[in-house]
């Protein structure tokens, strides 16, 4: 419910930040798996 109180621009920025963090996490996991296999 708190999200509804936040202005739209801040919501969009938060969404982009969360997507970027998820992307970075998957990149790190993939690099760990690749380095672990070799």
N, C-alpha and C positions, 0 to 999 in steps of 0.2 A: 504493500500500500504506500510505503514511503516513496517509491519510485514515481508515483503519480504526482507527487508534490514537486518533483525536480523538473526544471525547465527542459523542454525538448532538446536544445543544443547540448546540454550537459548529459542527457540520456544517451544521445548519439555518440558523444565522446567516450562515455563509459563503455558503451557497447564495442566501440572500436578498440579500446584499451583491452577489454576482456578477450576479444578475438585475437588481438596481437599476442597477448600473454599465452593463450592456448596454442597458437601457432609456434611460439618460441619453445614452449614445453615439449611439443611433439618433435620439433627439430632436435632438441637436446636428447630426447629419448632415442630418436633414430640414430643420432651420432654415437650414443652410448652402446646401442645394440651392434652397430657396424664395427666399432672399435673393439667390442667384446668378442665378436665372431672371428676377427682376424688375429 
